[in-house]
Amino acid sequence: MPKALCLFSLVASILVASLFLLDALGAMLGQTGLAILGGVSLLMDITFIVLAGIMAFLSWLTYKQQR
């Protein structure tokens, strides 16, 4: 069960990072169709991308320790 939770956390963080990465790219390129969340705050997008990367890293380390 702990391995499944680690993998779920890894997948969730990758989805969050890709969502906010698309939003940031859409806001920077001026593509409103690409900015899923509207591209309102670039600082918020960058913060969530960094935090999702940290979460993915920590869940990967925990998954490796579970082996």
N, C-alpha and C positions, 0 to 999 in steps of 0.2 A: 504494500500500500504506500509506503513512503516514496518508493521509486516512481509510482504513478503520480503522486502529488508534485514531485520534483519536475517530472516531464510536463505536467499540466502548467506549472508555473513558468517553465521555459517557453512553452508554446504561447501562453498568454502574453508574456513580455515581448516576444517577437511580434505578435499581432499588434500590440500597443505601439511598439516602436515603428512598425511599418505604417500604421495609421497616421501617426503624427509626422513621420517623415514625408508621406505624401502630402499632408496638409502644409508643411513648411515649404516643400518644393513648389506646390501650387501657388502659395502666397508670394514666393520670391519670383516666380516666372510670370505672375499675373494671370494664370490660368484659373478661372473660377470653377471650372468643371473638375479640375484636379484637386483643388483645395476642398477636401471632404468636410472639414469642420468650419469652413468659411475663411480660413486664413486670418483670423482676427488678431492673434498674438503670436509673433514669431518667438518671443522669449518663452512663452508657455510651451510651444512646440519643441524647442531645444531642450528645455528642462525635462519634459516627459520622455524625449528620446534618450537623454543621458540616464535618467532613472530607470527606464526600461532596460537599457544596456547593463546597468549595475544589477538589476534583478535577474536578468538572464545569466550573467556571470556567476552570481551567488547560487542560483538554482543548479547550474552546471557543476559547480564545485561540490554542492551537497549531493547531487546525483552520483558523482564519482566516488564520494565517500561511502555511499550506500552499497557499493559493489562488494 
